[in-house]
Amino acid sequence: MTTAAVVLQLLILAGALYDTAALLAPRRRRLRRTALETAERRLVAQRLHGRIDAAAYREGMRCVADRRLSRRGRRDTS
């Protein structure tokens, strides 16, 4: 019983340390994720409003899934 309590306490401590490290991580990683989320939202909006066709939408989402901001590795200006 004591062993189980120690293991659970270690897991809680590890989780707390992980969360603290994530909060203190370099901002660049968080900014990159935010940029990808923004690119995804922009693609969905463009598709819903009929500004891009299905092929362009799939290509854009493929880029987001590959963690790139746009085709050919450069930012979308639209």
Backbone as CSV, one residue per row, in Angstrom:
resi,resn,N_x,N_y,N_z,CA_x,CA_y,CA_z,C_x,C_y,C_z
1,MET,0.817,-1.188,0.000,0.000,0.000,0.000,0.867,1.260,0.000
2,THR,1.934,1.215,0.750,2.842,2.357,0.807,3.499,2.583,-0.548
3,THR,3.823,1.495,-1.219,4.463,1.594,-2.533,3.534,2.293,-3.523
4,ALA,2.266,1.945,-3.495,1.299,2.569,-4.405,1.186,4.067,-4.118
5,ALA,1.184,4.429,-2.843,1.091,5.843,-2.483,2.319,6.609,-2.964
6,VAL,3.490,6.010,-2.836,4.727,6.657,-3.282,4.717,6.826,-4.792
7,VAL,4.281,5.805,-5.510,4.230,5.883,-6.980,3.266,6.982,-7.416
8,LEU,2.116,7.060,-6.777,1.153,8.104,-7.124,1.700,9.493,-6.814
9,GLN,2.379,9.644,-5.704,2.975,10.940,-5.372,4.050,11.326,-6.385
10,LEU,4.840,10.348,-6.821,5.864,10.628,-7.830,5.230,11.037,-9.158
11,LEU,4.121,10.400,-9.526,3.427,10.771,-10.761,2.870,12.198,-10.670
12,ILE,2.323,12.536,-9.525,1.808,13.897,-9.339,2.947,14.907,-9.408
13,LEU,4.060,14.597,-8.770,5.219,15.485,-8.800,5.760,15.635,-10.224
14,ALA,5.818,14.519,-10.956,6.306,14.575,-12.343,5.374,15.440,-13.199
15,GLY,4.070,15.303,-12.990,3.114,16.123,-13.737,3.256,17.603,-13.430
16,ALA,3.461,17.915,-12.160,3.640,19.314,-11.770,4.918,19.886,-12.381
17,LEU,5.980,19.104,-12.377,7.232,19.575,-12.985,7.087,19.753,-14.494
18,TYR,6.374,18.843,-15.138,6.158,18.938,-16.582,5.374,20.207,-16.922
19,ASP,4.309,20.466,-16.167,3.502,21.667,-16.418,4.313,22.942,-16.198
20,THR,5.127,22.945,-15.159,5.963,24.109,-14.887,6.964,24.326,-16.018
21,ALA,7.575,23.244,-16.491,8.533,23.358,-17.591,7.845,23.853,-18.860
22,ALA,6.617,23.416,-19.106,5.886,23.862,-20.295,5.584,25.357,-20.223
23,LEU,5.270,25.839,-19.027,5.005,27.263,-18.874,6.260,28.105,-19.040
24,LEU,7.395,27.550,-18.661,8.651,28.291,-18.745,9.390,28.060,-20.061
25,ALA,8.812,27.252,-20.940,9.450,26.933,-22.218,9.589,28.200,-23.060
26,PRO,10.502,28.173,-23.998,10.668,29.342,-24.873,9.363,29.697,-25.575
27,ARG,9.098,30.990,-25.676,7.873,31.463,-26.303,7.789,31.090,-27.772
28,ARG,8.919,30.909,-28.401,8.920,30.645,-29.840,8.084,29.422,-30.172
29,ARG,8.163,28.384,-29.360,7.392,27.164,-29.619,5.900,27.449,-29.515
30,ARG,5.499,28.210,-28.494,4.084,28.536,-28.343,3.613,29.444,-29.461
31,LEU,4.450,30.377,-29.889,4.078,31.264,-30.987,3.902,30.476,-32.280
32,ARG,4.750,29.481,-32.498,4.651,28.652,-33.698,3.315,27.908,-33.707
33,ARG,2.932,27.351,-32.550,1.664,26.627,-32.476,0.499,27.582,-32.717
34,THR,0.576,28.784,-32.172,-0.471,29.784,-32.376,-0.574,30.159,-33.850
35,ALA,0.563,30.297,-34.515,0.551,30.629,-35.946,-0.096,29.509,-36.753
36,LEU,0.173,28.261,-36.398,-0.436,27.137,-37.113,-1.951,27.087,-36.875
37,GLU,-2.375,27.364,-35.637,-3.812,27.385,-35.351,-4.499,28.510,-36.126
38,THR,-3.841,29.647,-36.229,-4.403,30.771,-36.985,-4.501,30.418,-38.470
39,ALA,-3.480,29.759,-38.992,-3.503,29.349,-40.397,-4.647,28.367,-40.646
40,GLU,-4.866,27.461,-39.703,-5.956,26.499,-39.852,-7.313,27.202,-39.837
41,ARG,-7.501,28.136,-38.913,-8.758,28.891,-38.855,-8.994,29.682,-40.134
42,ARG,-7.923,30.280,-40.663,-8.040,31.069,-41.891,-8.453,30.170,-43.060
43,LEU,-7.853,28.973,-43.138,-8.218,28.048,-44.209,-9.687,27.643,-44.122
44,VAL,-10.152,27.339,-42.925,-11.549,26.938,-42.747,-12.472,28.078,-43.161
45,ALA,-12.148,29.288,-42.740,-12.987,30.438,-43.099,-13.006,30.647,-44.615
46,GLN,-11.843,30.535,-45.245,-11.789,30.711,-46.697,-12.613,29.646,-47.403
47,ARG,-12.547,28.414,-46.909,-13.301,27.321,-47.535,-14.801,27.520,-47.326
48,LEU,-15.201,27.918,-46.136,-16.624,28.111,-45.861,-17.222,29.252,-46.669
49,HIS,-16.436,30.263,-46.956,-16.917,31.413,-47.724,-16.691,31.240,-49.224
50,GLY,-16.201,30.080,-49.645,-16.049,29.792,-51.061,-14.881,30.490,-51.728
51,ARG,-13.908,30.962,-50.963,-12.770,31.667,-51.549,-11.707,30.730,-52.095
52,ILE,-11.692,29.482,-51.599,-10.745,28.492,-52.116,-11.504,27.211,-52.417
53,ASP,-10.966,26.416,-53.339,-11.621,25.164,-53.681,-11.119,24.041,-52.771
54,ALA,-11.675,22.849,-52.952,-11.353,21.720,-52.078,-9.883,21.326,-52.175
55,ALA,-9.315,21.387,-53.376,-7.909,20.996,-53.547,-6.974,21.948,-52.797
56,ALA,-7.243,23.232,-52.880,-6.425,24.213,-52.164,-6.585,24.051,-50.654
57,TYR,-7.806,23.734,-50.222,-8.057,23.511,-48.798,-7.273,22.299,-48.299
58,ARG,-7.336,21.199,-49.057,-6.594,19.990,-48.667,-5.103,20.252,-48.620
59,GLU,-4.596,20.962,-49.608,-3.163,21.279,-49.636,-2.769,22.148,-48.441
60,GLY,-3.607,23.130,-48.131,-3.325,23.984,-46.979,-3.355,23.207,-45.667
61,MET,-4.345,22.335,-45.519,-4.425,21.528,-44.302,-3.267,20.535,-44.223
62,ARG,-2.821,20.053,-45.362,-1.655,19.164,-45.371,-0.427,19.913,-44.863
63,CYS,-0.289,21.156,-45.269,0.830,21.979,-44.794,0.737,22.214,-43.290
64,VAL,-0.472,22.480,-42.806,-0.652,22.683,-41.371,-0.316,21.394,-40.619
65,ALA,-0.755,20.260,-41.150,-0.464,18.982,-40.505,1.035,18.679,-40.500
66,ASP,1.723,19.133,-41.535,3.182,18.941,-41.605,3.925,20.016,-40.822
67,ARG,3.161,20.885,-40.127,3.705,21.954,-39.284,4.436,23.009,-40.098
68,ARG,3.941,23.249,-41.317,4.431,24.354,-42.135,3.306,25.360,-42.251
69,LEU,3.643,26.612,-42.465,2.610,27.641,-42.529,1.973,27.748,-43.904
70,SER,2.664,27.343,-44.943,2.066,27.385,-46.271,2.870,26.499,-47.212
71,ARG,2.404,26.410,-48.440,3.118,25.626,-49.444,4.489,26.250,-49.719
72,ARG,5.421,25.416,-50.079,6.773,25.836,-50.445,7.489,26.556,-49.307
73,GLY,7.026,26.334,-48.049,7.747,26.805,-46.879,7.709,28.291,-46.602
74,ARG,6.846,29.038,-47.276,6.787,30.469,-46.963,5.392,30.820,-46.469
75,ARG,5.286,31.925,-45.815,4.015,32.344,-45.227,3.012,32.760,-46.275
76,ASP,1.769,32.465,-45.985,0.676,32.939,-46.829,0.481,34.419,-46.583
77,THR,0.256,35.178,-47.631,0.042,36.613,-47.462,-1.433,36.977,-47.502
78,SER,-2.286,36.014,-47.778,-3.732,36.304,-47.854,-4.375,36.279,-46.503
